[in-house]
Amino acid sequence: MIPLKSQKDLTMLKRSGVILASVMQKLQVALRPGMTTLDIDLLSVELIRKEKALAAFKGYKGFPGTACVSVNEEIVHGIPGSRVILEGDIVSMDLGVNYEGFFSDMAVTLAVGKV
């Protein structure tokens, strides 16, 4: 059985989603050639903390990052690391936020720089 959400629950879910959308928008603006996938991850940590929320993916089934970052041919849920993002790369970012126990999840795929 699926438990029904109260109005308060729905408000909290919405707040989690708003935080996530804001963080993801800032990551998209910051994405540029020369960054590493770890740079994206570290920025996502900072942005989520500023919103008084938690990273939903960090530690989940041993996942070491906050954001899943995949470049070009890499399959989704890439582990952030030393890979440098280049002009023309296709980058997928998947991010989850836990705001007071209410989770939201979002992914975007972007072309980097001039394509």
N, C-alpha and C positions, 0 to 999 in steps of 0.2 A: 504494500500500500504506500502511496506517495502522500506524505503529510502536507496539508495545506499551509501556505505561508500567511502569516498575519500581516497587517498593514505595516507594522514596525519592521518585520522581516523584509518585506518588499522595499521599504525605504533603505534599509541597510544594504541590500543587494544592489540597489540603484547607486548608492554611494560608492560601493566597491567598483562598479562599472565605470562611474565617472572618474574615479581615481585612475583606473587602468587606462581609460581613453586619453586622459591628460598625460600620463607617463609615456604612453606609446607615441603620442603626437610629438612630444619633446625628443624622443629617441629618433623619430623620423627626421626631424629638423637637424639633429646633430650628426646623423649618418653622413659620412664623407670618405673619399678615398684616403688611404693612409692609416685609418683606424684599424685596430685589431678587433676580433670578435670579443676578446676580453674587455676592451675599452667600452664596448656596448654594454656588456654585463655589469661592469663597475658603475657606469652611469645609471643603469636601471636600479641598482642597489640604492644609490644616493637619492634618486627621484622618488622611489617608493618610501624610503624612510622619511623624507620631507613631508609626505602625506600621512604620516603616522600609521602606515600599513605594513604588512609583511609580504615577503616574496612567497608565492604559493608553491613554486617548483623547487626551491632550494631544499636539498635533502630528501626530496620525494623519491623513494626507491633508490636512494644513493646518488641522485643527480647533483653534481657539484656546483652548478651555476644558478643564477637567478633568472636569466633569460636563456632561451634556446635560440641559438643563432646559427643559421645554415647559409652557406655561400655556394652559389651556382649548382653544381652537381650533387652537393651533399643533401642527404635526405633530411626531412624535418627532425627537430629536436637535437640539433647540433650542440656540442659542448663548447662553450666559449674558451678561447685559448689564444695562441700567438698568430693565428692566420691573419694576414693583412688584407684588408678590403681594397680592391683596386677599382679604378675608373671602369665603368661598364659592367661590373659584377652585379649579379642578382642576389639580393640578401633577403632571407626570410627571418623574421624575428617573432618569436612566440613568447608570451609573457602572461603570468598569472599573478593576481593580487588576492591576499587574504586581508579583508578589513573586518576586524572584530568577529572572525569566524564565518564571514560571508565571502565566498570566492567568486572571482570573475576571471575569464581567460580570453585572450585575443591574439590573433596572429596577423601579420601583414607581410607582403612580399614587395620589394622595391628594387628598382634599377638605381645604381649608384652613379652619380655624376652625369656627364653628358653621354648619352647612349646613341 
